[in-house]
Amino acid sequence: MLNFDIFKQKSPKQRFLLILGLIMFVFYVILGLAFIFWKGLNLNIPYYGKVAIGIFLIIYAFIRLLSLGRRD
């Protein structure tokens, strides 16, 4: 089941870092999807390179999300 204990932080600093971590997760997922699907992104990278960068960014976002959940 879902564990909502990560939202019961004690200090405002920990709450701020949790919210910042969630915002960064969303940012990396959107950036990865933009690399994959946005045709107007004018970079001198072949399509398979853009897909590779996009997949890497999405995987990195999920790794950050998992590490965010494990913090005390």
Predicted model as a PDB file, atoms N, CA, C, CB and O in Angstrom, pLDDT in the B-factor column:
MODEL        1                                                                  
ATOM      1  N   MET A   1       0.828  -1.187   0.000  1.00 49.00           N  
ATOM      2  CA  MET A   1       0.000   0.000   0.000  1.00 49.00           C  
ATOM      3  C   MET A   1       0.872   1.250   0.000  1.00 49.00           C  
ATOM      4  CB  MET A   1      -0.942  -0.002   1.206  1.00 49.00           C  
ATOM      5  O   MET A   1       2.095   1.168   0.110  1.00 49.00           O  
ATOM      6  N   LEU A   2       0.243   2.376  -0.121  1.00 56.00           N  
ATOM      7  CA  LEU A   2       0.956   3.634  -0.113  1.00 56.00           C  
ATOM      8  C   LEU A   2       1.308   4.028   1.311  1.00 56.00           C  
ATOM      9  CB  LEU A   2       0.128   4.725  -0.784  1.00 56.00           C  
ATOM     10  O   LEU A   2       0.504   3.875   2.230  1.00 56.00           O  
ATOM     11  N   ASN A   3       2.494   4.527   1.477  1.00 60.00           N  
ATOM     12  CA  ASN A   3       2.955   4.956   2.794  1.00 60.00           C  
ATOM     13  C   ASN A   3       3.059   6.476   2.781  1.00 60.00           C  
ATOM     14  CB  ASN A   3       4.330   4.294   3.167  1.00 60.00           C  
ATOM     15  O   ASN A   3       3.920   7.046   2.110  1.00 60.00           O  
ATOM     16  N   PHE A   4       2.173   7.122   3.529  1.00 61.00           N  
ATOM     17  CA  PHE A   4       2.154   8.581   3.552  1.00 61.00           C  
ATOM     18  C   PHE A   4       2.936   9.137   4.737  1.00 61.00           C  
ATOM     19  CB  PHE A   4       0.721   9.086   3.595  1.00 61.00           C  
ATOM     20  O   PHE A   4       2.778  10.307   5.085  1.00 61.00           O  
ATOM     21  N   ASP A   5       3.774   8.316   5.358  1.00 62.00           N  
ATOM     22  CA  ASP A   5       4.572   8.789   6.485  1.00 62.00           C  
ATOM     23  C   ASP A   5       5.648   9.782   6.062  1.00 62.00           C  
ATOM     24  CB  ASP A   5       5.212   7.616   7.189  1.00 62.00           C  
ATOM     25  O   ASP A   5       6.154  10.534   6.895  1.00 62.00           O  
ATOM     26  N   ILE A   6       6.006   9.795   4.773  1.00 56.00           N  
ATOM     27  CA  ILE A   6       7.029  10.738   4.330  1.00 56.00           C  
ATOM     28  C   ILE A   6       6.516  12.170   4.393  1.00 56.00           C  
ATOM     29  CB  ILE A   6       7.483  10.404   2.910  1.00 56.00           C  
ATOM     30  O   ILE A   6       7.317  13.104   4.426  1.00 56.00           O  
ATOM     31  N   PHE A   7       5.185  12.367   4.411  1.00 58.00           N  
ATOM     32  CA  PHE A   7       4.633  13.706   4.489  1.00 58.00           C  
ATOM     33  C   PHE A   7       4.539  14.203   5.927  1.00 58.00           C  
ATOM     34  CB  PHE A   7       3.270  13.740   3.842  1.00 58.00           C  
ATOM     35  O   PHE A   7       4.223  15.372   6.150  1.00 58.00           O  
ATOM     36  N   LYS A   8       4.806  13.342   6.907  1.00 61.00           N  
ATOM     37  CA  LYS A   8       4.745  13.734   8.308  1.00 61.00           C  
ATOM     38  C   LYS A   8       6.147  14.107   8.797  1.00 61.00           C  
ATOM     39  CB  LYS A   8       4.146  12.593   9.173  1.00 61.00           C  
ATOM     40  O   LYS A   8       6.655  13.515   9.749  1.00 61.00           O  
ATOM     41  N   GLN A   9       6.753  15.070   8.155  1.00 50.00           N  
ATOM     42  CA  GLN A   9       8.080  15.523   8.523  1.00 50.00           C  
ATOM     43  C   GLN A   9       7.990  16.403   9.763  1.00 50.00           C  
ATOM     44  CB  GLN A   9       8.743  16.283   7.357  1.00 50.00           C  
ATOM     45  O   GLN A   9       6.942  16.975  10.063  1.00 50.00           O  
ATOM     46  N   LYS A  10       9.105  16.500  10.475  1.00 65.00           N  
ATOM     47  CA  LYS A  10       9.083  17.243  11.733  1.00 65.00           C  
ATOM     48  C   LYS A  10       9.445  18.712  11.565  1.00 65.00           C  
ATOM     49  CB  LYS A  10      10.026  16.608  12.713  1.00 65.00           C  
ATOM     50  O   LYS A  10       8.833  19.577  12.192  1.00 65.00           O  
ATOM     51  N   SER A  11      10.417  18.994  10.739  1.00 80.00           N  
ATOM     52  CA  SER A  11      10.877  20.380  10.654  1.00 80.00           C  
ATOM     53  C   SER A  11      10.459  21.010   9.321  1.00 80.00           C  
ATOM     54  CB  SER A  11      12.410  20.450  10.822  1.00 80.00           C  
ATOM     55  O   SER A  11      10.246  20.302   8.337  1.00 80.00           O  
ATOM     56  N   PRO A  12      10.345  22.336   9.293  1.00 80.00           N  
ATOM     57  CA  PRO A  12      10.027  23.014   8.026  1.00 80.00           C  
ATOM     58  C   PRO A  12      11.103  22.785   6.961  1.00 80.00           C  
ATOM     59  CB  PRO A  12       9.854  24.516   8.264  1.00 80.00           C  
ATOM     60  O   PRO A  12      10.799  22.750   5.769  1.00 80.00           O  
ATOM     61  N   LYS A  13      12.351  22.631   7.387  1.00 80.00           N  
ATOM     62  CA  LYS A  13      13.436  22.383   6.435  1.00 80.00           C  
ATOM     63  C   LYS A  13      13.214  21.053   5.717  1.00 80.00           C  
ATOM     64  CB  LYS A  13      14.807  22.384   7.155  1.00 80.00           C  
ATOM     65  O   LYS A  13      13.401  20.972   4.502  1.00 80.00           O  
ATOM     66  N   GLN A  14      12.822  20.019   6.443  1.00 79.00           N  
ATOM     67  CA  GLN A  14      12.587  18.718   5.833  1.00 79.00           C  
ATOM     68  C   GLN A  14      11.367  18.763   4.914  1.00 79.00           C  
ATOM     69  CB  GLN A  14      12.400  17.647   6.914  1.00 79.00           C  
ATOM     70  O   GLN A  14      11.368  18.133   3.857  1.00 79.00           O  
ATOM     71  N   ARG A  15      10.334  19.498   5.305  1.00 80.00           N  
ATOM     72  CA  ARG A  15       9.157  19.644   4.435  1.00 80.00           C  
ATOM     73  C   ARG A  15       9.518  20.357   3.143  1.00 80.00           C  
ATOM     74  CB  ARG A  15       8.042  20.410   5.158  1.00 80.00           C  
ATOM     75  O   ARG A  15       9.079  19.963   2.063  1.00 80.00           O  
ATOM     76  N   PHE A  16      10.330  21.420   3.260  1.00 85.00           N  
ATOM     77  CA  PHE A  16      10.761  22.160   2.083  1.00 85.00           C  
ATOM     78  C   PHE A  16      11.570  21.270   1.148  1.00 85.00           C  
ATOM     79  CB  PHE A  16      11.582  23.384   2.492  1.00 85.00           C  
ATOM     80  O   PHE A  16      11.371  21.301  -0.066  1.00 85.00           O  
ATOM     81  N   LEU A  17      12.484  20.476   1.706  1.00 84.00           N  
ATOM     82  CA  LEU A  17      13.300  19.598   0.874  1.00 84.00           C  
ATOM     83  C   LEU A  17      12.452  18.503   0.221  1.00 84.00           C  
ATOM     84  CB  LEU A  17      14.419  18.969   1.710  1.00 84.00           C  
ATOM     85  O   LEU A  17      12.747  18.084  -0.898  1.00 84.00           O  
ATOM     86  N   LEU A  18      11.413  18.039   0.901  1.00 83.00           N  
ATOM     87  CA  LEU A  18      10.512  17.053   0.309  1.00 83.00           C  
ATOM     88  C   LEU A  18       9.769  17.655  -0.879  1.00 83.00           C  
ATOM     89  CB  LEU A  18       9.513  16.535   1.357  1.00 83.00           C  
ATOM     90  O   LEU A  18       9.684  17.033  -1.937  1.00 83.00           O  
ATOM     91  N   ILE A  19       9.238  18.848  -0.711  1.00 87.00           N  
ATOM     92  CA  ILE A  19       8.504  19.506  -1.797  1.00 87.00           C  
ATOM     93  C   ILE A  19       9.449  19.827  -2.954  1.00 87.00           C  
ATOM     94  CB  ILE A  19       7.817  20.800  -1.288  1.00 87.00           C  
ATOM     95  O   ILE A  19       9.080  19.659  -4.117  1.00 87.00           O  
ATOM     96  N   LEU A  20      10.652  20.281  -2.650  1.00 91.00           N  
ATOM     97  CA  LEU A  20      11.632  20.564  -3.694  1.00 91.00           C  
ATOM     98  C   LEU A  20      12.003  19.280  -4.440  1.00 91.00           C  
ATOM     99  CB  LEU A  20      12.893  21.219  -3.089  1.00 91.00           C  
ATOM    100  O   LEU A  20      12.156  19.300  -5.661  1.00 91.00           O  
ATOM    101  N   GLY A  21      12.147  18.177  -3.729  1.00 90.00           N  
ATOM    102  CA  GLY A  21      12.445  16.901  -4.363  1.00 90.00           C  
ATOM    103  C   GLY A  21      11.334  16.450  -5.290  1.00 90.00           C  
ATOM    104  O   GLY A  21      11.601  15.922  -6.370  1.00 90.00           O  
ATOM    105  N   LEU A  22      10.076  16.653  -4.876  1.00 91.00           N  
ATOM    106  CA  LEU A  22       8.947  16.283  -5.737  1.00 91.00           C  
ATOM    107  C   LEU A  22       8.882  17.173  -6.972  1.00 91.00           C  
ATOM    108  CB  LEU A  22       7.628  16.372  -4.958  1.00 91.00           C  
ATOM    109  O   LEU A  22       8.575  16.698  -8.065  1.00 91.00           O  
ATOM    110  N   ILE A  23       9.169  18.458  -6.803  1.00 95.00           N  
ATOM    111  CA  ILE A  23       9.187  19.380  -7.947  1.00 95.00           C  
ATOM    112  C   ILE A  23      10.286  18.991  -8.930  1.00 95.00           C  
ATOM    113  CB  ILE A  23       9.389  20.837  -7.470  1.00 95.00           C  
ATOM    114  O   ILE A  23      10.079  19.029 -10.142  1.00 95.00           O  
ATOM    115  N   MET A  24      11.455  18.617  -8.411  1.00 95.00           N  
ATOM    116  CA  MET A  24      12.559  18.214  -9.285  1.00 95.00           C  
ATOM    117  C   MET A  24      12.239  16.897 -10.007  1.00 95.00           C  
ATOM    118  CB  MET A  24      13.860  18.069  -8.470  1.00 95.00           C  
ATOM    119  O   MET A  24      12.641  16.706 -11.155  1.00 95.00           O  
ATOM    120  N   PHE A  25      11.515  15.990  -9.335  1.00 94.00           N  
ATOM    121  CA  PHE A  25      11.083  14.748  -9.981  1.00 94.00           C  
ATOM    122  C   PHE A  25      10.215  15.065 -11.194  1.00 94.00           C  
ATOM    123  CB  PHE A  25      10.310  13.850  -8.985  1.00 94.00           C  
ATOM    124  O   PHE A  25      10.434  14.528 -12.280  1.00 94.00           O  
ATOM    125  N   VAL A  26       9.233  15.935 -11.003  1.00 96.00           N  
ATOM    126  CA  VAL A  26       8.341  16.310 -12.105  1.00 96.00           C  
ATOM    127  C   VAL A  26       9.125  17.009 -13.213  1.00 96.00           C  
ATOM    128  CB  VAL A  26       7.205  17.225 -11.597  1.00 96.00           C  
ATOM    129  O   VAL A  26       8.874  16.771 -14.395  1.00 96.00           O  
ATOM    130  N   PHE A  27      10.073  17.869 -12.839  1.00 97.00           N  
ATOM    131  CA  PHE A  27      10.888  18.582 -13.821  1.00 97.00           C  
ATOM    132  C   PHE A  27      11.687  17.612 -14.691  1.00 97.00           C  
ATOM    133  CB  PHE A  27      11.835  19.556 -13.116  1.00 97.00           C  
ATOM    134  O   PHE A  27      11.706  17.750 -15.914  1.00 97.00           O  
ATOM    135  N   TYR A  28      12.348  16.630 -14.067  1.00 96.00           N  
ATOM    136  CA  TYR A  28      13.157  15.679 -14.833  1.00 96.00           C  
ATOM    137  C   TYR A  28      12.301  14.793 -15.735  1.00 96.00           C  
ATOM    138  CB  TYR A  28      13.974  14.810 -13.888  1.00 96.00           C  
ATOM    139  O   TYR A  28      12.717  14.463 -16.846  1.00 96.00           O  
ATOM    140  N   VAL A  29      11.109  14.403 -15.272  1.00 96.00           N  
ATOM    141  CA  VAL A  29      10.227  13.599 -16.117  1.00 96.00           C  
ATOM    142  C   VAL A  29       9.764  14.413 -17.322  1.00 96.00           C  
ATOM    143  CB  VAL A  29       9.011  13.094 -15.310  1.00 96.00           C  
ATOM    144  O   VAL A  29       9.771  13.910 -18.446  1.00 96.00           O  
ATOM    145  N   ILE A  30       9.364  15.657 -17.101  1.00 96.00           N  
ATOM    146  CA  ILE A  30       8.924  16.509 -18.211  1.00 96.00           C  
ATOM    147  C   ILE A  30      10.077  16.772 -19.175  1.00 96.00           C  
ATOM    148  CB  ILE A  30       8.358  17.845 -17.680  1.00 96.00           C  
ATOM    149  O   ILE A  30       9.877  16.758 -20.390  1.00 96.00           O  
ATOM    150  N   LEU A  31      11.270  17.009 -18.659  1.00 95.00           N  
ATOM    151  CA  LEU A  31      12.424  17.241 -19.525  1.00 95.00           C  
ATOM    152  C   LEU A  31      12.757  16.003 -20.346  1.00 95.00           C  
ATOM    153  CB  LEU A  31      13.634  17.658 -18.696  1.00 95.00           C  
ATOM    154  O   LEU A  31      13.078  16.106 -21.530  1.00 95.00           O  
ATOM    155  N   GLY A  32      12.682  14.834 -19.718  1.00 95.00           N  
ATOM    156  CA  GLY A  32      12.929  13.595 -20.455  1.00 95.00           C  
ATOM    157  C   GLY A  32      11.906  13.362 -21.548  1.00 95.00           C  
ATOM    158  O   GLY A  32      12.256  12.961 -22.658  1.00 95.00           O  
ATOM    159  N   LEU A  33      10.627  13.616 -21.235  1.00 94.00           N  
ATOM    160  CA  LEU A  33       9.584  13.462 -22.251  1.00 94.00           C  
ATOM    161  C   LEU A  33       9.742  14.494 -23.367  1.00 94.00           C  
ATOM    162  CB  LEU A  33       8.196  13.587 -21.613  1.00 94.00           C  
ATOM    163  O   LEU A  33       9.440  14.204 -24.524  1.00 94.00           O  
ATOM    164  N   ALA A  34      10.209  15.689 -23.030  1.00 93.00           N  
ATOM    165  CA  ALA A  34      10.438  16.707 -24.062  1.00 93.00           C  
ATOM    166  C   ALA A  34      11.547  16.275 -25.007  1.00 93.00           C  
ATOM    167  CB  ALA A  34      10.788  18.059 -23.423  1.00 93.00           C  
ATOM    168  O   ALA A  34      11.449  16.485 -26.217  1.00 93.00           O  
ATOM    169  N   PHE A  35      12.603  15.673 -24.465  1.00 91.00           N  
ATOM    170  CA  PHE A  35      13.683  15.190 -25.332  1.00 91.00           C  
ATOM    171  C   PHE A  35      13.175  14.106 -26.279  1.00 91.00           C  
ATOM    172  CB  PHE A  35      14.854  14.650 -24.487  1.00 91.00           C  
ATOM    173  O   PHE A  35      13.613  14.029 -27.427  1.00 91.00           O  
ATOM    174  N   ILE A  36      12.265  13.277 -25.809  1.00 90.00           N  
ATOM    175  CA  ILE A  36      11.788  12.168 -26.631  1.00 90.00           C  
ATOM    176  C   ILE A  36      10.755  12.622 -27.663  1.00 90.00           C  
ATOM    177  CB  ILE A  36      11.192  11.084 -25.746  1.00 90.00           C  
ATOM    178  O   ILE A  36      10.856  12.253 -28.833  1.00 90.00           O  
ATOM    179  N   PHE A  37       9.759  13.421 -27.248  1.00 90.00           N  
ATOM    180  CA  PHE A  37       8.604  13.681 -28.107  1.00 90.00           C  
ATOM    181  C   PHE A  37       8.558  15.053 -28.755  1.00 90.00           C  
ATOM    182  CB  PHE A  37       7.384  13.499 -27.327  1.00 90.00           C  
ATOM    183  O   PHE A  37       7.798  15.237 -29.706  1.00 90.00           O  
ATOM    184  N   TRP A  38       9.324  16.017 -28.294  1.00 88.00           N  
ATOM    185  CA  TRP A  38       9.231  17.367 -28.846  1.00 88.00           C  
ATOM    186  C   TRP A  38      10.042  17.460 -30.137  1.00 88.00           C  
ATOM    187  CB  TRP A  38       9.725  18.415 -27.817  1.00 88.00           C  
ATOM    188  O   TRP A  38      11.273  17.436 -30.120  1.00 88.00           O  
ATOM    189  N   LYS A  39       9.342  17.564 -31.227  1.00 84.00           N  
ATOM    190  CA  LYS A  39      10.005  17.601 -32.540  1.00 84.00           C  
ATOM    191  C   LYS A  39      10.660  18.958 -32.820  1.00 84.00           C  
ATOM    192  CB  LYS A  39       8.996  17.280 -33.645  1.00 84.00           C  
ATOM    193  O   LYS A  39      11.585  19.039 -33.628  1.00 84.00           O  
ATOM    194  N   GLY A  40      10.197  20.005 -32.172  1.00 83.00           N  
ATOM    195  CA  GLY A  40      10.739  21.331 -32.402  1.00 83.00           C  
ATOM    196  C   GLY A  40      12.020  21.622 -31.640  1.00 83.00           C  
ATOM    197  O   GLY A  40      12.549  22.731 -31.721  1.00 83.00           O  
ATOM    198  N   LEU A  41      12.521  20.656 -30.911  1.00 78.00           N  
ATOM    199  CA  LEU A  41      13.757  20.834 -30.143  1.00 78.00           C  
ATOM    200  C   LEU A  41      14.932  20.745 -31.107  1.00 78.00           C  
ATOM    201  CB  LEU A  41      13.884  19.764 -29.000  1.00 78.00           C  
ATOM    202  O   LEU A  41      15.306  19.659 -31.549  1.00 78.00           O  
ATOM    203  N   ASN A  42      15.503  21.891 -31.424  1.00 80.00           N  
ATOM    204  CA  ASN A  42      16.552  21.948 -32.444  1.00 80.00           C  
ATOM    205  C   ASN A  42      17.930  21.756 -31.825  1.00 80.00           C  
ATOM    206  CB  ASN A  42      16.496  23.281 -33.196  1.00 80.00           C  
ATOM    207  O   ASN A  42      18.614  22.722 -31.487  1.00 80.00           O  
ATOM    208  N   LEU A  43      18.315  20.522 -31.684  1.00 82.00           N  
ATOM    209  CA  LEU A  43      19.657  20.170 -31.239  1.00 82.00           C  
ATOM    210  C   LEU A  43      20.309  19.334 -32.331  1.00 82.00           C  
ATOM    211  CB  LEU A  43      19.625  19.397 -29.875  1.00 82.00           C  
ATOM    212  O   LEU A  43      19.626  18.624 -33.069  1.00 82.00           O  
ATOM    213  N   ASN A  44      21.609  19.419 -32.433  1.00 87.00           N  
ATOM    214  CA  ASN A  44      22.321  18.635 -33.446  1.00 87.00           C  
ATOM    215  C   ASN A  44      22.647  17.248 -32.903  1.00 87.00           C  
ATOM    216  CB  ASN A  44      23.615  19.357 -33.887  1.00 87.00           C  
ATOM    217  O   ASN A  44      23.805  16.831 -32.869  1.00 87.00           O  
ATOM    218  N   ILE A  45      21.597  16.544 -32.479  1.00 87.00           N  
ATOM    219  CA  ILE A  45      21.728  15.193 -31.945  1.00 87.00           C  
ATOM    220  C   ILE A  45      20.781  14.311 -32.754  1.00 87.00           C  
ATOM    221  CB  ILE A  45      21.403  15.135 -30.391  1.00 87.00           C  
ATOM    222  O   ILE A  45      19.648  14.712 -33.019  1.00 87.00           O  
ATOM    223  N   PRO A  46      21.221  13.123 -33.149  1.00 89.00           N  
ATOM    224  CA  PRO A  46      20.299  12.228 -33.851  1.00 89.00           C  
ATOM    225  C   PRO A  46      19.136  11.818 -32.951  1.00 89.00           C  
ATOM    226  CB  PRO A  46      21.042  10.981 -34.349  1.00 89.00           C  
ATOM    227  O   PRO A  46      19.195  11.959 -31.730  1.00 89.00           O  
ATOM    228  N   TYR A  47      18.081  11.309 -33.578  1.00 88.00           N  
ATOM    229  CA  TYR A  47      16.862  10.981 -32.828  1.00 88.00           C  
ATOM    230  C   TYR A  47      17.138   9.938 -31.747  1.00 88.00           C  
ATOM    231  CB  TYR A  47      15.771  10.471 -33.780  1.00 88.00           C  
ATOM    232  O   TYR A  47      16.638  10.065 -30.629  1.00 88.00           O  
ATOM    233  N   TYR A  48      17.924   8.912 -32.061  1.00 91.00           N  
ATOM    234  CA  TYR A  48      18.203   7.882 -31.057  1.00 91.00           C  
ATOM    235  C   TYR A  48      18.993   8.455 -29.882  1.00 91.00           C  
ATOM    236  CB  TYR A  48      18.974   6.717 -31.689  1.00 91.00           C  
ATOM    237  O   TYR A  48      18.887   7.946 -28.766  1.00 91.00           O  
ATOM    238  N   GLY A  49      19.768   9.487 -30.111  1.00 91.00           N  
ATOM    239  CA  GLY A  49      20.479  10.152 -29.017  1.00 91.00           C  
ATOM    240  C   GLY A  49      19.529  10.915 -28.118  1.00 91.00           C  
ATOM    241  O   GLY A  49      19.685  10.917 -26.897  1.00 91.00           O  
ATOM    242  N   LYS A  50      18.538  11.566 -28.724  1.00 91.00           N  
ATOM    243  CA  LYS A  50      17.521  12.272 -27.937  1.00 91.00           C  
ATOM    244  C   LYS A  50      16.704  11.292 -27.104  1.00 91.00           C  
ATOM    245  CB  LYS A  50      16.594  13.085 -28.858  1.00 91.00           C  
ATOM    246  O   LYS A  50      16.383  11.568 -25.948  1.00 91.00           O  
ATOM    247  N   VAL A  51      16.369  10.150 -27.693  1.00 93.00           N  
ATOM    248  CA  VAL A  51      15.616   9.137 -26.955  1.00 93.00           C  
ATOM    249  C   VAL A  51      16.450   8.599 -25.795  1.00 93.00           C  
ATOM    250  CB  VAL A  51      15.191   7.985 -27.893  1.00 93.00           C  
ATOM    251  O   VAL A  51      15.931   8.397 -24.697  1.00 93.00           O  
ATOM    252  N   ALA A  52      17.724   8.369 -26.031  1.00 94.00           N  
ATOM    253  CA  ALA A  52      18.606   7.861 -24.970  1.00 94.00           C  
ATOM    254  C   ALA A  52      18.709   8.865 -23.822  1.00 94.00           C  
ATOM    255  CB  ALA A  52      20.012   7.556 -25.534  1.00 94.00           C  
ATOM    256  O   ALA A  52      18.646   8.480 -22.654  1.00 94.00           O  
ATOM    257  N   ILE A  53      18.865  10.140 -24.146  1.00 94.00           N  
ATOM    258  CA  ILE A  53      18.940  11.171 -23.106  1.00 94.00           C  
ATOM    259  C   ILE A  53      17.620  11.259 -22.354  1.00 94.00           C  
ATOM    260  CB  ILE A  53      19.298  12.544 -23.718  1.00 94.00           C  
ATOM    261  O   ILE A  53      17.613  11.390 -21.130  1.00 94.00           O  
ATOM    262  N   GLY A  54      16.506  11.188 -23.071  1.00 94.00           N  
ATOM    263  CA  GLY A  54      15.189  11.246 -22.440  1.00 94.00           C  
ATOM    264  C   GLY A  54      14.955  10.078 -21.494  1.00 94.00           C  
ATOM    265  O   GLY A  54      14.454  10.269 -20.386  1.00 94.00           O  
ATOM    266  N   ILE A  55      15.310   8.873 -21.918  1.00 97.00           N  
ATOM    267  CA  ILE A  55      15.146   7.699 -21.055  1.00 97.00           C  
ATOM    268  C   ILE A  55      16.042   7.813 -19.832  1.00 97.00           C  
ATOM    269  CB  ILE A  55      15.462   6.403 -21.827  1.00 97.00           C  
ATOM    270  O   ILE A  55      15.625   7.477 -18.723  1.00 97.00           O  
ATOM    271  N   PHE A  56      17.273   8.286 -20.025  1.00 97.00           N  
ATOM    272  CA  PHE A  56      18.179   8.472 -18.895  1.00 97.00           C  
ATOM    273  C   PHE A  56      17.604   9.460 -17.889  1.00 97.00           C  
ATOM    274  CB  PHE A  56      19.546   8.952 -19.382  1.00 97.00           C  
ATOM    275  O   PHE A  56      17.664   9.216 -16.684  1.00 97.00           O  
ATOM    276  N   LEU A  57      17.051  10.567 -18.362  1.00 96.00           N  
ATOM    277  CA  LEU A  57      16.474  11.559 -17.453  1.00 96.00           C  
ATOM    278  C   LEU A  57      15.267  11.016 -16.695  1.00 96.00           C  
ATOM    279  CB  LEU A  57      16.072  12.801 -18.227  1.00 96.00           C  
ATOM    280  O   LEU A  57      15.090  11.322 -15.516  1.00 96.00           O  
ATOM    281  N   ILE A  58      14.444  10.219 -17.352  1.00 96.00           N  
ATOM    282  CA  ILE A  58      13.279   9.648 -16.682  1.00 96.00           C  
ATOM    283  C   ILE A  58      13.705   8.624 -15.639  1.00 96.00           C  
ATOM    284  CB  ILE A  58      12.335   9.002 -17.701  1.00 96.00           C  
ATOM    285  O   ILE A  58      13.148   8.597 -14.542  1.00 96.00           O  
ATOM    286  N   ILE A  59      14.679   7.785 -15.959  1.00 96.00           N  
ATOM    287  CA  ILE A  59      15.186   6.819 -14.979  1.00 96.00           C  
ATOM    288  C   ILE A  59      15.820   7.549 -13.803  1.00 96.00           C  
ATOM    289  CB  ILE A  59      16.210   5.862 -15.630  1.00 96.00           C  
ATOM    290  O   ILE A  59      15.623   7.158 -12.652  1.00 96.00           O  
ATOM    291  N   TYR A  60      16.581   8.607 -14.081  1.00 95.00           N  
ATOM    292  CA  TYR A  60      17.204   9.398 -13.018  1.00 95.00           C  
ATOM    293  C   TYR A  60      16.149  10.026 -12.108  1.00 95.00           C  
ATOM    294  CB  TYR A  60      18.096  10.492 -13.621  1.00 95.00           C  
ATOM    295  O   TYR A  60      16.339  10.100 -10.894  1.00 95.00           O  
ATOM    296  N   ALA A  61      15.052  10.472 -12.688  1.00 95.00           N  
ATOM    297  CA  ALA A  61      13.970  11.059 -11.884  1.00 95.00           C  
ATOM    298  C   ALA A  61      13.391  10.029 -10.926  1.00 95.00           C  
ATOM    299  CB  ALA A  61      12.858  11.616 -12.793  1.00 95.00           C  
ATOM    300  O   ALA A  61      13.137  10.342  -9.763  1.00 95.00           O  
ATOM    301  N   PHE A  62      13.177   8.799 -11.399  1.00 93.00           N  
ATOM    302  CA  PHE A  62      12.625   7.773 -10.518  1.00 93.00           C  
ATOM    303  C   PHE A  62      13.618   7.342  -9.454  1.00 93.00           C  
ATOM    304  CB  PHE A  62      12.189   6.571 -11.326  1.00 93.00           C  
ATOM    305  O   PHE A  62      13.214   7.012  -8.338  1.00 93.00           O  
ATOM    306  N   ILE A  63      14.911   7.336  -9.771  1.00 93.00           N  
ATOM    307  CA  ILE A  63      15.922   7.028  -8.753  1.00 93.00           C  
ATOM    308  C   ILE A  63      15.922   8.103  -7.676  1.00 93.00           C  
ATOM    309  CB  ILE A  63      17.328   6.906  -9.390  1.00 93.00           C  
ATOM    310  O   ILE A  63      16.017   7.795  -6.488  1.00 93.00           O  
ATOM    311  N   ARG A  64      15.816   9.357  -8.085  1.00 91.00           N  
ATOM    312  CA  ARG A  64      15.737  10.450  -7.099  1.00 91.00           C  
ATOM    313  C   ARG A  64      14.487  10.335  -6.241  1.00 91.00           C  
ATOM    314  CB  ARG A  64      15.755  11.812  -7.806  1.00 91.00           C  
ATOM    315  O   ARG A  64      14.537  10.606  -5.041  1.00 91.00           O  
ATOM    316  N   LEU A  65      13.363   9.936  -6.836  1.00 89.00           N  
ATOM    317  CA  LEU A  65      12.124   9.779  -6.086  1.00 89.00           C  
ATOM    318  C   LEU A  65      12.244   8.645  -5.067  1.00 89.00           C  
ATOM    319  CB  LEU A  65      10.953   9.515  -7.041  1.00 89.00           C  
ATOM    320  O   LEU A  65      11.779   8.772  -3.935  1.00 89.00           O  
ATOM    321  N   LEU A  66      12.864   7.548  -5.468  1.00 89.00           N  
ATOM    322  CA  LEU A  66      13.048   6.437  -4.531  1.00 89.00           C  
ATOM    323  C   LEU A  66      13.976   6.819  -3.388  1.00 89.00           C  
ATOM    324  CB  LEU A  66      13.600   5.216  -5.258  1.00 89.00           C  
ATOM    325  O   LEU A  66      13.732   6.445  -2.241  1.00 89.00           O  
ATOM    326  N   SER A  67      15.034   7.557  -3.687  1.00 87.00           N  
ATOM    327  CA  SER A  67      15.945   7.979  -2.611  1.00 87.00           C  
ATOM    328  C   SER A  67      15.287   9.013  -1.700  1.00 87.00           C  
ATOM    329  CB  SER A  67      17.243   8.556  -3.202  1.00 87.00           C  
ATOM    330  O   SER A  67      15.617   9.102  -0.517  1.00 87.00           O  
ATOM    331  N   LEU A  68      14.364   9.788  -2.247  1.00 81.00           N  
ATOM    332  CA  LEU A  68      13.642  10.765  -1.446  1.00 81.00           C  
ATOM    333  C   LEU A  68      12.758  10.065  -0.422  1.00 81.00           C  
ATOM    334  CB  LEU A  68      12.800  11.680  -2.343  1.00 81.00           C  
ATOM    335  O   LEU A  68      12.610  10.546   0.702  1.00 81.00           O  
ATOM    336  N   GLY A  69      12.174   8.941  -0.798  1.00 71.00           N  
ATOM    337  CA  GLY A  69      11.324   8.187   0.093  1.00 71.00           C  
ATOM    338  C   GLY A  69      12.088   7.451   1.190  1.00 71.00           C  
ATOM    339  O   GLY A  69      11.513   7.132   2.230  1.00 71.00           O  
ATOM    340  N   ARG A  70      13.364   7.181   0.974  1.00 73.00           N  
ATOM    341  CA  ARG A  70      14.168   6.443   1.951  1.00 73.00           C  
ATOM    342  C   ARG A  70      14.826   7.330   2.996  1.00 73.00           C  
ATOM    343  CB  ARG A  70      15.224   5.659   1.242  1.00 73.00           C  
ATOM    344  O   ARG A  70      15.336   6.831   3.999  1.00 73.00           O  
ATOM    345  N   ARG A  71      14.821   8.627   2.774  1.00 63.00           N  
ATOM    346  CA  ARG A  71      15.485   9.525   3.724  1.00 63.00           C  
ATOM    347  C   ARG A  71      14.742   9.567   5.039  1.00 63.00           C  
ATOM    348  CB  ARG A  71      15.600  10.933   3.148  1.00 63.00           C  
ATOM    349  O   ARG A  71      13.530   9.364   5.094  1.00 63.00           O  
ATOM    350  N   ASP A  72      15.472   9.829   6.079  1.00 51.00           N  
ATOM    351  CA  ASP A  72      14.853   9.917   7.427  1.00 51.00           C  
ATOM    352  C   ASP A  72      14.259  11.276   7.671  1.00 51.00           C  
ATOM    353  CB  ASP A  72      15.878   9.612   8.520  1.00 51.00           C  
ATOM    354  O   ASP A  72      13.703  11.523   8.742  1.00 51.00           O  
TER     355      ASP A  72                                                      
ENDMDL                                                                          
END                                                                             
